[in-house]
Amino acid sequence: MSVPAIRVKCAALWATILVFLFAGSVAAQTPQGVFAGKTVTMIIGFGPGGGYDMWARLVADHIGKHLPGNPTVIAQNLPGGGSYRAANYIYNVAPKDGTAMALIARDAALGPLTGEPGAQFDATKFSYIGTPATETNVCIAYHTAAVKTAQDLTEKQLIVGDNGPGTGTHSYPLALNAILGMKFKLVGGYPSSADVFLAMERGEVQGICESLDSVEARRPDWISSGTVSVLFQGGAKPNPELKGVPFVVDLAKKPEDKLAIEFLYAGQGIGRPFIAPPGLAPDRLKILRDAFDATMKDPAFIADAHRRKFSLDPESGAYLEALIKKTYATPKPIIDRIAKLIQ
C-alpha cells in the first residue's frame, strides 16, 4: 500500500474515533443521565412538622423518579426568618445546576417588594418550578378564647402565634389590625405552625392565621368539632369549602382598603412555591419543571397527598413566574402602605 493511501486510511480511522468520542460525550450530557448518581437537595424554609415541611417532604419523596437519572432527593430543614434564610441560600449560595431546590413561604417572595430587611434576593429572578396548590388562609381562634367571630375581633384581643416576618402568621394579623381595626396580639418565636398548634393546646396562645390545608392536615377534626372557630378566610377567591365564613376582602368598607387587602393576600395565589436558584440553564429549568408537573400527576403522589388531607390544585412554574411579575407591578402607594404595616 502506498504512503498516501495509508495516510488516507489513518485519517479516516481517526475521524471515526473522534465521531464516537464526540457522540459519547454528547450522550453523557443528554437529559437521560443528567442527574444519574447525584443527590438533589430539597431545602425547607421551616422547621419540622408544619405544613411547608410536610409538603416539601411529600414532593421530595416522589419527584426523584421523574428526574432524569433518578437521583436521590433528600429533604433538609433550614428554618429562619420566615423562610428568608432558605430563600437567601437558594439565591446566593446553592449550586446552579439543578441539584438544589427549595420550598419557601408564599409571602416570602414578596419580601423585597415590601422592604423586608431579611430578604436578600430578587424574587423576579428565581427559577420557579411550580406549586402543588393555591391557598386559602384562615384566622382561627381556639375554643377557650373569648373571640368567636370576625366582629368579636374588633372588640376583644386574640393572642396569636407568629412564625416570623415573611409568613402569613405575621403579616396578616399586623396589617389587619391597622386596616380593619382588629385586635390581634402577636407572640413570636415559633419555628413552624405545628409549634403554634401545640401552644394553642397548652394555652400559651389563642389562635393563628394559617393555611387551611395546614390546619386540616395537622388537626383534621379541629374545625368540624368546633375546637376552633374560623373567623374569616383570605385568598385569591372565597373557598367553597368554607360556606358562611366571611371573605376578608368583604370586611373592608373603603375601596383603597379592599385593594390593600387584595395585595396583602397575593401570596395565597402563590401557594407553596418550589424554587431553584436564579441563572439556571433553560434546559435544566425545563427538566425540573417537567419533573414537578409529572409528579403532580403521579397516582402514588396523589394518593399520598390525599392521605395527608392535602388539597391538590397545582400550578406550573410558568404560572408562578408570571404571577410574581404581575404582583411586582402593583401600584407603589399600595405596596408602600402594606410594607409599613407588616414590619
C-alpha positions as CSV (number, residue, x, y, z in Angstrom):
1,M,0.0,0.0,0.0
2,S,1.4,3.4,-0.9
3,V,2.1,6.0,1.7
4,P,-0.6,8.4,0.5
5,A,-3.2,5.5,0.8
6,I,-2.0,4.7,4.3
7,R,-2.4,8.3,5.3
8,V,-5.9,8.5,3.9
9,K,-6.8,5.3,5.7
10,C,-5.4,6.6,9.0
11,A,-7.2,9.9,8.6
12,A,-10.5,8.0,8.1
13,L,-9.8,5.9,11.2
14,W,-9.1,8.9,13.4
15,A,-12.2,10.6,12.0
16,T,-14.3,7.6,13.0
17,I,-12.7,7.5,16.5
18,L,-13.4,11.2,17.0
19,V,-17.1,10.7,16.0
20,F,-17.5,8.0,18.6
21,L,-15.8,10.1,21.3
22,F,-17.9,13.1,20.5
23,A,-21.1,11.0,20.4
24,G,-20.2,9.5,23.8
25,S,-19.6,13.0,25.3
26,V,-22.9,14.2,24.0
27,A,-24.7,11.1,25.3
28,A,-23.3,11.8,28.7
29,Q,-24.8,15.2,28.7
30,T,-28.2,14.3,27.5
31,P,-31.2,14.7,29.8
32,Q,-31.5,10.9,30.2
33,G,-28.5,10.8,32.5
34,V,-28.0,14.4,33.7
35,F,-28.8,13.6,37.4
36,A,-27.5,10.0,37.4
37,G,-25.5,9.2,40.6
38,K,-26.2,12.7,42.0
39,T,-28.1,13.9,45.1
40,V,-30.7,16.6,44.8
41,T,-31.3,18.6,48.0
42,M,-34.8,19.9,48.9
43,I,-34.3,22.9,51.2
44,I,-37.3,23.5,53.5
45,G,-37.6,27.1,54.9
46,F,-39.3,26.0,58.1
47,G,-38.7,23.6,61.0
48,P,-40.1,20.0,61.0
49,G,-43.8,19.3,61.4
50,G,-45.6,22.2,59.8
51,G,-47.5,22.5,56.6
52,Y,-44.5,23.6,54.5
53,D,-42.3,20.7,55.9
54,M,-45.0,18.2,55.0
55,W,-45.5,19.5,51.5
56,A,-41.7,19.6,50.8
57,R,-41.1,16.1,52.1
58,L,-44.1,14.8,50.1
59,V,-42.7,16.2,46.9
60,A,-39.2,15.1,47.7
61,D,-40.4,11.5,48.2
62,H,-41.8,11.4,44.6
63,I,-40.0,13.8,42.3
64,G,-36.8,11.8,42.1
65,K,-38.3,9.2,39.9
66,H,-39.4,11.8,37.4
67,L,-35.9,13.4,37.2
68,P,-33.5,12.0,34.5
69,G,-31.1,9.6,36.1
70,N,-33.5,9.0,39.1
71,P,-31.3,10.8,41.7
72,T,-31.7,10.6,45.4
73,V,-33.7,13.5,46.8
74,I,-33.0,14.5,50.4
75,A,-35.1,17.0,52.4
76,Q,-33.2,19.4,54.7
77,N,-34.8,21.9,57.0
78,L,-33.2,25.4,57.0
79,P,-35.6,27.4,59.2
80,G,-35.1,31.1,60.0
81,G,-36.7,34.5,59.3
82,G,-40.0,33.1,57.9
83,S,-38.0,31.1,55.3
84,Y,-35.9,34.1,54.2
85,R,-32.8,32.2,55.3
86,A,-33.7,29.4,52.9
87,A,-34.6,31.8,50.1
88,N,-31.3,33.7,50.6
89,Y,-29.4,30.4,50.5
90,I,-31.0,29.3,47.2
91,Y,-30.5,32.7,45.7
92,N,-26.9,33.4,46.8
93,V,-25.2,30.1,47.7
94,A,-26.8,27.0,46.2
95,P,-25.4,25.3,43.1
96,K,-27.0,26.4,39.8
97,D,-27.0,23.0,38.2
98,G,-30.5,21.8,39.2
99,T,-29.3,19.8,42.2
100,A,-30.8,22.3,44.7
101,M,-34.4,23.5,45.1
102,A,-36.4,24.8,48.0
103,L,-39.9,25.4,49.3
104,I,-40.3,28.9,50.8
105,A,-43.2,30.8,52.3
106,R,-45.7,32.0,49.8
107,D,-45.3,35.6,51.2
108,A,-41.5,35.5,51.3
109,A,-41.4,36.1,47.6
110,L,-43.0,39.5,48.3
111,G,-40.4,40.4,50.9
112,P,-38.2,42.5,48.7
113,L,-41.2,44.3,47.4
114,T,-42.3,45.4,50.9
115,G,-38.7,46.2,52.0
116,E,-38.2,43.3,54.4
117,P,-34.5,43.6,55.5
118,G,-34.1,39.8,55.7
119,A,-34.9,39.3,52.0
120,Q,-31.6,39.4,50.3
121,F,-32.8,38.3,46.8
122,D,-34.6,39.5,43.7
123,A,-37.8,37.4,43.7
124,T,-38.3,38.0,39.9
125,K,-35.1,36.2,39.2
126,F,-35.8,32.9,41.0
127,S,-36.3,29.8,38.8
128,Y,-39.9,28.9,39.6
129,I,-40.7,25.2,39.5
130,G,-44.3,25.1,40.5
131,T,-46.8,24.9,43.3
132,P,-48.9,21.9,44.3
133,A,-51.8,24.1,45.4
134,T,-53.0,27.7,45.6
135,E,-54.1,28.5,49.2
136,T,-56.8,29.7,51.4
137,N,-55.7,31.3,54.7
138,V,-57.9,31.1,57.7
139,C,-57.6,33.0,61.0
140,I,-58.8,30.7,63.7
141,A,-59.5,31.0,67.4
142,Y,-59.2,28.2,70.0
143,H,-62.5,27.3,71.7
144,T,-61.3,28.7,75.0
145,A,-60.8,32.2,73.5
146,A,-63.4,34.9,74.0
147,V,-63.2,35.8,70.3
148,K,-65.6,33.7,68.2
149,T,-66.3,35.8,65.1
150,A,-64.6,38.5,63.0
151,Q,-66.8,41.1,64.7
152,D,-65.6,40.0,68.1
153,L,-62.0,40.6,66.9
154,T,-62.7,44.3,66.6
155,E,-63.8,44.4,70.2
156,K,-61.7,41.8,72.0
157,Q,-58.0,40.8,71.9
158,L,-56.8,37.5,70.4
159,I,-53.3,36.3,71.1
160,V,-51.9,34.5,68.0
161,G,-48.7,32.6,67.3
162,D,-46.2,34.1,64.9
163,N,-43.7,32.1,62.7
164,G,-41.8,35.3,61.8
165,P,-41.6,38.0,59.1
166,G,-42.4,36.8,55.6
167,T,-45.2,34.5,56.8
168,G,-49.0,34.9,56.9
169,T,-48.9,34.2,60.7
170,H,-47.0,37.5,61.0
171,S,-48.1,39.8,58.1
172,Y,-51.9,39.2,58.1
173,P,-52.6,40.0,61.8
174,L,-50.4,43.0,61.8
175,A,-51.9,44.5,58.6
176,L,-55.5,43.7,59.5
177,N,-55.1,45.4,62.9
178,A,-54.4,48.6,61.0
179,I,-56.7,48.2,58.1
180,L,-59.8,46.7,59.8
181,G,-59.3,47.7,63.4
182,M,-58.8,44.1,64.6
183,K,-57.1,43.3,67.9
184,F,-54.6,40.6,67.2
185,K,-51.7,40.4,69.7
186,L,-48.7,38.5,68.2
187,V,-46.4,36.2,70.1
188,G,-43.3,35.3,68.1
189,G,-40.5,32.7,68.3
190,Y,-42.4,29.6,66.9
191,P,-40.4,27.8,64.2
192,S,-43.5,26.3,62.5
193,S,-47.3,26.2,62.6
194,A,-47.0,22.8,64.3
195,D,-45.4,24.5,67.3
196,V,-48.2,27.1,67.4
197,F,-50.9,24.4,67.4
198,L,-49.2,22.8,70.4
199,A,-49.0,26.2,72.0
200,M,-52.8,26.7,71.5
201,E,-53.4,23.4,73.2
202,R,-51.2,24.4,76.1
203,G,-52.9,27.7,76.5
204,E,-49.9,29.8,75.5
205,V,-51.7,31.4,72.6
206,Q,-55.3,31.5,71.4
207,G,-55.1,31.3,67.6
208,I,-53.2,31.5,64.4
209,C,-53.6,32.8,60.8
210,E,-52.6,29.8,58.8
211,S,-53.2,27.8,55.6
212,L,-56.5,25.9,55.7
213,D,-54.6,22.8,54.3
214,S,-52.1,23.0,57.2
215,V,-54.9,23.2,59.8
216,E,-56.8,20.3,58.3
217,A,-53.6,18.2,57.9
218,R,-52.3,18.8,61.4
219,R,-55.6,18.8,63.3
220,P,-58.2,17.2,60.9
221,D,-61.1,17.5,63.4
222,W,-60.5,21.0,64.8
223,I,-62.9,22.8,62.5
224,S,-65.6,20.2,62.3
225,S,-65.7,19.6,66.0
226,G,-65.7,23.2,66.9
227,T,-62.4,23.0,68.7
228,V,-61.6,26.2,66.8
229,S,-63.7,29.0,65.2
230,V,-62.9,30.1,61.7
231,L,-63.1,33.9,62.0
232,F,-62.6,34.7,58.3
233,Q,-60.8,33.5,55.2
234,G,-58.5,35.1,52.7
235,G,-57.1,34.2,49.3
236,A,-57.5,34.8,45.6
237,K,-61.2,34.0,46.0
238,P,-63.6,32.5,48.6
239,N,-63.1,28.8,49.3
240,P,-66.4,26.9,48.7
241,E,-65.4,24.5,51.5
242,L,-65.9,27.4,54.0
243,K,-69.6,28.2,53.4
244,G,-70.7,31.0,55.7
245,V,-67.2,32.1,56.6
246,P,-66.6,35.8,55.8
247,F,-64.1,36.6,53.0
248,V,-61.7,39.1,54.4
249,V,-61.8,41.5,51.4
250,D,-65.6,41.9,52.0
251,L,-64.9,43.1,55.6
252,A,-63.3,46.3,54.2
253,K,-65.6,49.3,53.7
254,K,-63.3,51.6,51.7
255,P,-62.1,50.8,48.1
256,E,-58.5,51.6,49.0
257,D,-58.7,49.1,51.9
258,K,-60.0,46.4,49.6
259,L,-57.1,47.0,47.2
260,A,-54.6,46.9,50.1
261,I,-56.1,43.6,51.4
262,E,-56.0,42.1,47.9
263,F,-52.3,42.8,47.7
264,L,-51.7,41.6,51.2
265,Y,-53.2,38.2,50.3
266,A,-51.5,38.0,46.9
267,G,-49.3,35.2,48.3
268,Q,-52.2,32.9,48.6
269,G,-52.2,32.6,44.8
270,I,-48.5,31.7,45.0
271,G,-49.4,28.8,47.2
272,R,-46.5,26.6,48.2
273,P,-43.8,27.8,45.8
274,F,-41.0,25.4,44.9
275,I,-38.0,27.4,43.6
276,A,-34.5,26.8,42.3
277,P,-31.5,29.3,42.0
278,P,-31.5,32.1,39.5
279,G,-29.5,31.8,36.4
280,L,-30.4,28.1,35.8
281,A,-29.7,27.0,32.3
282,P,-33.0,26.8,30.3
283,D,-32.7,23.1,29.7
284,R,-32.2,22.4,33.4
285,L,-35.1,24.6,34.4
286,K,-37.3,22.7,31.9
287,I,-36.2,19.4,33.4
288,L,-37.2,20.5,36.9
289,R,-40.5,21.9,35.8
290,D,-41.3,18.8,33.7
291,A,-40.4,16.6,36.7
292,F,-42.6,18.7,39.0
293,D,-45.5,18.6,36.6
294,A,-45.2,14.8,36.2
295,T,-45.1,14.4,40.0
296,M,-48.4,16.3,40.3
297,K,-50.0,13.7,38.0
298,D,-48.3,10.7,39.6
299,P,-51.0,8.4,41.1
300,A,-48.7,7.5,44.0
301,F,-48.1,11.1,44.8
302,I,-51.8,12.0,44.6
303,A,-52.7,9.1,46.9
304,D,-50.1,10.2,49.5
305,A,-51.4,13.8,49.3
306,H,-55.0,12.6,49.9
307,R,-53.9,10.6,52.9
308,R,-52.4,13.7,54.4
309,K,-55.7,15.6,53.7
310,F,-54.0,17.9,51.3
311,S,-56.0,19.6,48.5
312,L,-54.2,19.4,45.2
313,D,-54.6,22.3,42.9
314,P,-51.2,22.5,41.1
315,E,-49.9,25.3,39.0
316,S,-46.8,25.4,36.8
317,G,-43.5,27.2,37.2
318,A,-44.5,29.5,34.3
319,Y,-47.7,30.4,36.2
320,L,-45.7,31.4,39.3
321,E,-43.2,33.4,37.2
322,A,-46.0,35.4,35.6
323,L,-47.8,35.9,38.9
324,I,-44.7,37.2,40.6
325,K,-44.1,39.7,37.7
326,K,-47.7,40.8,37.9
327,T,-47.6,41.3,41.6
328,Y,-44.4,43.3,41.4
329,A,-46.2,45.7,39.0
330,T,-48.7,46.6,41.8
331,P,-49.0,50.5,42.2
332,K,-46.4,51.7,44.6
333,P,-48.7,53.5,47.1
334,I,-50.5,50.2,47.8
335,I,-47.2,48.4,48.2
336,D,-45.8,51.1,50.5
337,R,-48.8,51.1,52.7
338,I,-48.7,47.3,53.2
339,A,-44.9,47.4,53.7
340,K,-45.2,49.8,56.6
341,L,-48.0,47.8,58.2
342,I,-46.3,44.4,58.2
343,Q,-42.9,45.4,59.5
